[in-house]
Every structure is written in structure tokens, then in C-alpha cells.
């Protein structure tokens, strides 16, 4: 079973679709399902549609918010069939899978230190909201008929799980052909900041922006959303985020500069 990727369903309203998603995941060797604001998932219809993936369905974890569900994830991939005009990169399902698998290969023996990648699927009718897309580092689109791009949730999960499984297999074969994967460079060993760490950073940044008057609480417009999109598009490493937090802290409580004696 592959535990590097967790599948996150947001706002699912039909329990059978959750069962279908569990079936698709287990078919491709993935075992971690997270549910955000979803309907009951341990129902007769869900178990019937899971076709034997009962254990995966029973182990599914429920969360109150997307932030909580992806707190331990270094990459958050949002799926959408519609143009959102967002600043985050838009990639095909295969491109996302290849990028994930290549990063896993580059990490070599240190792959476990890089945390999880979340594949996030939205509501059956409306998908993910813009606010939920703000939490994503990539936007994934499944290429399909532009005149009929509606995919059942279970089918969408199946396509994404298949591409990720195939990409993982290809990278494993490459690693065998090339011998043991080389240990990552020192710079690469610094993991990307987690979702939880980024959320603390955004709260800290907003507080500083408000206290300095840069952000007008009465007329915020879309400033924080644009800031979020920039940093999610270029999510910093953990050490880089510590530097940014340090700058913010120094802005809040500046140290007096040393003055030369006359």
C-alpha cells in the first residue's frame, strides 16, 4: 500500500460516492482516505459501492475543515473541471503524478521525511470553492471532452489514483535501472513547509499586515487571497519559512539598533 498520498473528499453528499472512491483507491494501492464536511460514510450504500474495500472505508478519517485535513501535507493538489483563473499552476493529472513520483525518487532514502501529498476532490455539483482552492499548491485537471467534462467522483478518483500508481511504478523501474537512488543534496533534504506551518504563517502575516496598516480591515479586497496564492504557488522550505516568521517577529518587536558613541 502507498501511504505517500492521501485522498481528501470535501463536501461529498452521497455515501455511495465515498464507497466508489474507496474502491478506486484500493484498486490502485492507496489506503488513506480523509473526509471533510461529508455525509455519513459507513452506510449500506457506501459498503456496497466499495466492493470489498471495507477496511479502507472504516479507517477513513473525518475532519471539520480542509485546513485540518491537510495540516501534515507538503503538497495539496486541488482538482477542478472548470477554469478558475487562479495563480496556482494548472497541470494535467499525468503531469501532477509524474512530478510527485520524481520528487519521491529525488528524495531517495529520505523520502519518508517529506510528508504527504493530498489529492483533494470537491463537491459533486460545484467542486471546490475558491477559498478551498486557496489552500492548494497545484490545480489538477483531468483532460476530457470539453463539451462534456463532468466526471463522477468515483471515476475522477480512479483516474488520479491510476496515474499516480503508474508514475510510481515507472520511477521505481528507473531507480532499479540506475541502481540505488542517490542521496538527496543537502538543500533538497530540507522538507517543504507543511500545511499546518503555512496556516500559522498566514495568521502571523495577516496580524503584522493589520498592525502596520498595510492591510485595511474595512477594505481588505483580495489581498490575503493573493498573498496565499503566491506562497502556495511557491511554497517555501521549512527553513525558509522559519526565516520569514523571524522577519515578521522582528517587525512586531524590533530590536534597537546599536548607536555609535560620539
C-alpha positions in Angstrom: 0.0 0.0 0.0 1.2 3.5 -0.8 0.9 5.9 2.1 2.6 8.9 0.5 -0.7 10.2 -1.0 -3.9 10.8 0.9 -7.2 11.3 -0.9 -9.4 14.0 0.5 -13.1 14.3 -0.3 -14.7 17.7 0.5 -18.5 18.1 0.9 -19.5 14.7 -0.6 -23.3 14.4 -0.3 -23.8 10.8 -1.5 -22.3 8.0 0.6 -22.2 5.7 -2.4 -19.7 8.1 -4.0 -17.4 7.7 -0.9 -17.6 3.9 -1.3 -16.8 4.2 -5.0 -13.8 6.4 -4.2 -12.6 3.8 -1.6 -12.8 1.1 -4.2 -10.9 3.1 -6.7 -8.1 3.9 -4.2 -7.7 0.3 -3.1 -7.6 -0.9 -6.7 -4.5 1.2 -7.2 -2.8 0.5 -3.9 -3.7 3.6 -1.9 -5.1 3.3 1.6 -5.7 6.7 3.2 -9.0 8.5 2.8 -9.9 11.7 4.6 -13.4 13.3 4.6 -14.2 17.0 5.2 -17.8 18.0 5.9 -19.0 14.9 4.1 -22.2 12.8 4.6 -22.2 9.7 6.7 -19.8 7.2 5.1 -20.5 3.9 6.9 -23.7 3.2 5.2 -25.1 0.2 3.3 -24.8 2.0 0.0 -21.2 3.0 0.7 -20.2 -0.5 1.6 -22.0 -1.9 -1.5 -20.2 0.6 -3.8 -16.8 -0.1 -2.1 -17.0 -3.7 -3.4 -14.9 -5.1 -0.6 -12.8 -2.0 0.3 -14.5 -2.2 3.7 -11.3 -1.7 5.8 -10.3 1.4 3.9 -13.8 2.8 4.3 -13.9 2.1 8.0 -10.4 3.7 8.5 -11.4 6.9 6.8 -10.8 10.0 9.0 -13.3 12.8 9.3 -12.3 16.5 9.7 -14.2 19.7 10.2 -12.1 21.8 7.8 -9.8 21.3 4.8 -7.0 23.1 6.8 -7.2 20.4 9.4 -7.3 17.6 6.8 -4.1 18.7 5.0 -2.2 20.0 8.1 0.5 17.4 7.7 0.8 17.6 3.9 3.6 19.3 2.0 1.7 19.4 -1.3 -2.0 19.9 -1.7 -3.4 19.2 -5.2 -6.9 20.5 -5.9 -9.0 19.0 -8.7 -11.3 21.0 -10.9 -13.0 20.7 -14.2 -13.6 24.5 -14.5 -11.4 27.4 -15.3 -10.8 29.3 -12.0 -8.4 32.0 -13.2 -6.2 31.1 -10.3 -2.5 31.9 -9.9 -1.6 28.3 -8.9 -0.2 26.2 -11.7 -2.7 24.2 -13.7 -1.4 20.7 -14.6 -2.8 17.6 -16.2 -3.4 14.6 -14.0 -0.4 12.8 -15.5 1.9 15.9 -15.0 1.0 16.0 -11.3 1.6 12.3 -10.9 5.0 12.5 -12.7 6.1 15.5 -10.6 5.1 13.7 -7.4 6.9 10.5 -8.4 10.0 12.3 -9.5 10.3 14.2 -6.2 9.9 10.9 -4.4 12.8 9.5 -6.4 14.9 12.6 -5.8 14.4 12.3 -2.1 15.9 8.8 -2.2 16.3 7.3 1.3 14.9 10.5 2.9 11.5 10.2 1.1 9.7 9.5 4.3 10.7 12.9 5.7 8.8 14.7 3.1 5.3 14.1 4.4 2.2 13.5 2.4 0.7 14.8 -0.8 -3.1 15.4 -0.6 -5.3 14.9 -3.6 -8.4 17.0 -2.9 -11.8 16.4 -4.6 -14.7 18.8 -4.2 -18.5 18.5 -4.1 -20.4 16.5 -6.7 -22.2 19.6 -8.1 -19.9 22.5 -7.5 -16.4 21.2 -6.8 -14.1 23.1 -4.6 -14.8 26.7 -3.6 -12.3 29.4 -4.4 -11.4 29.6 -0.6 -10.6 25.9 -0.7 -8.5 26.3 -3.8 -6.5 28.9 -2.0 -5.2 26.1 0.2 -3.8 24.2 -2.8 -0.3 24.3 -4.2 -1.4 22.9 -7.6 -4.6 22.7 -9.7 -5.2 19.3 -11.3 -7.3 18.9 -14.4 -8.3 15.6 -16.0 -8.3 16.0 -19.8 -11.7 15.1 -21.1 -14.3 16.1 -23.6 -14.6 19.9 -23.4 -18.2 19.7 -24.3 -18.9 17.2 -21.5 -16.3 17.4 -18.8 -18.5 16.1 -15.9 -16.9 13.1 -14.2 -18.5 11.0 -11.4 -16.5 11.4 -8.2 -15.5 7.7 -8.1 -14.3 7.9 -11.7 -12.3 11.0 -11.0 -10.6 9.3 -8.1 -9.9 6.3 -10.2 -8.2 8.3 -12.9 -6.0 10.2 -10.4 -5.1 7.0 -8.5 -4.3 5.2 -11.7 -1.9 7.9 -12.9 -0.2 8.2 -9.6 0.3 4.4 -9.4 1.7 4.2 -12.9 4.0 7.1 -12.3 5.3 5.4 -9.1 5.9 2.2 -11.0 7.8 4.0 -13.7 10.0 5.8 -11.2 10.7 2.5 -9.4 11.8 0.9 -12.6 14.1 3.8 -13.3 15.6 3.5 -9.9 16.3 -0.1 -10.4 17.8 0.5 -13.8 20.1 3.2 -12.4 21.0 1.4 -9.2 20.1 2.7 -5.8 18.8 6.3 -5.9 21.4 8.8 -4.8 21.0 10.5 -1.5 19.4 13.9 -1.9 21.6 17.0 -1.8 21.7 18.8 1.5 19.4 21.6 0.2 16.9 19.1 -1.1 16.8 17.4 2.4 15.0 20.4 3.8 11.3 19.5 3.5 8.7 21.8 2.1 6.7 23.5 4.8 3.6 21.6 5.9 0.0 22.9 5.6 -0.2 23.5 9.3 3.0 25.5 9.3 1.8 27.6 6.3 -1.5 28.3 8.1 0.4 29.6 11.2 2.5 31.8 8.8 -0.6 33.3 7.1 -2.1 34.1 10.5 1.2 35.7 11.6 1.5 37.6 8.3 -2.1 38.9 8.5 -1.6 40.1 12.0 1.6 42.1 11.0 -0.2 43.5 7.9 -3.1 44.7 10.1 -0.8 46.1 12.8 1.3 48.0 10.3 -1.7 49.4 8.5 -0.7 47.6 5.2 -4.0 45.7 5.3 -7.1 47.7 5.8 -9.7 45.5 7.7 -12.5 47.7 6.3 -11.4 47.3 2.8 -9.3 44.1 2.5 -10.3 43.4 -1.1 -8.5 40.2 -2.2 -5.1 41.0 -0.7 -4.7 38.0 1.6 -6.0 35.7 -1.1 -3.4 36.9 -3.5 -0.7 36.5 -0.8 -1.9 33.0 -0.1 -1.8 32.1 -3.8 1.7 33.4 -4.2 3.1 31.4 -1.4 1.2 28.3 -2.3 2.5 28.5 -5.8 6.0 28.9 -4.4 5.6 27.1 -1.1 8.8 27.6 0.9 11.0 25.1 2.6 10.6 24.6 6.3 13.9 26.5 7.0 12.9 29.3 4.6 9.5 29.7 6.4 11.4 30.0 9.7 13.3 32.9 8.2 10.1 34.6 7.1 8.5 34.1 10.5 11.6 35.6 12.1 11.3 38.7 9.9 7.7 39.1 10.9 8.6 38.7 14.6 11.3 41.3 14.3 8.8 43.6 12.6 6.4 43.2 15.6 9.2 43.7 18.2 12.1 45.4 16.5 15.5 45.3 18.3 17.0 48.8 18.9 19.9 49.4 16.5 23.3 49.9 18.0 24.3 53.6 18.0 27.9 54.7 17.7 29.3 56.7 20.5 30.0 60.3 19.5 
